[in-house]
């Protein structure tokens, strides 16, 4: 490429950039059109930017959460591999998920009668309703929803109710953040008591790349101390620029090894609307972890506890013109 070509590209390049720091040695840059929203709540800092490549992006406490262009990958991966295996999902509890997209996917199931969504930040919900309509697609108005504004840990410890599925879709355990006490063995023991016989817990479990997987492998190990059956899985999220981890855990796995045809048949009969990411081929692909990641999970010994919680420090984001 000639110097003249480079100069022409630089002149045409977007003026506004936001830097997403992975660590002190790696960052990714996103060009954005507009700053849509910036709010400092009592809980966290909320930023929504309109990027060129990924549309509107939600950033919480300087960490990228969801991007309009590919959030369907994350949210379909989070919900459907577990929900489709359950014989009949009726009662769902979501901890976190402020964008409303996890709620959207749960409400696709015709059998669902009640969804309780617990989020710590009312202002996050209001921002999502106003600025992220393509994420929630009106799900906050569904009559099956009970929205609770409360700390997720406190909610789980005070109620006496059972669910078919519990989804923990909260921020990574950031140092000083609102979510780090939702990843401990004590919390998982509380959750286990709230699941029905065939109940399933699903946890978003952080980065699962070759260089960044301590959160993911620690969650796998911690869940294994509570549940007899733990199934980690991963998929690549383009806007994150890395592989992301999820974990499904249950005390009663039932018939989990079903055929691809049966998965597709269940999608057709149980779910409303068309999925863009998840089907039988995707289902079997996400559970096939690469060898290095299976080894890292096997060799992980850390148990996350209330006395020794897992916290991370992120360099954060910055933007400039």
Buried (B, 14 or more C-beta within 10 A) or exposed (E): EEEEEEEEEEEEEEEBBBBBBBEEEEEBEBBBBEEBBEBEBEBBBBBBBBBEEBBBBBBBBBBBBBBBBBBBBBBBBBBBBBBBBBEEBBBBBBBBBBBBBBBBBBBBBEBBEBBBBBBBBBBBBBBBBEBBEBBBBEBBEBEBBEBBBBBBBEBBEEBEEBBBBBBBBBBBBBEEBBBBBBBBBBBBEBBBEBBBEBBBBBBBBBBBBEEBBBBBBBBBBBBBEBBEBBBBBBBBBEBBEBBBBBBBBBBEBBEBEBEEEEBBEBBEEBBEEEBEBBBBEBBEEBEEBEEEBEEBBEEBEEBBBEEEBBBBEBBBBEBEE
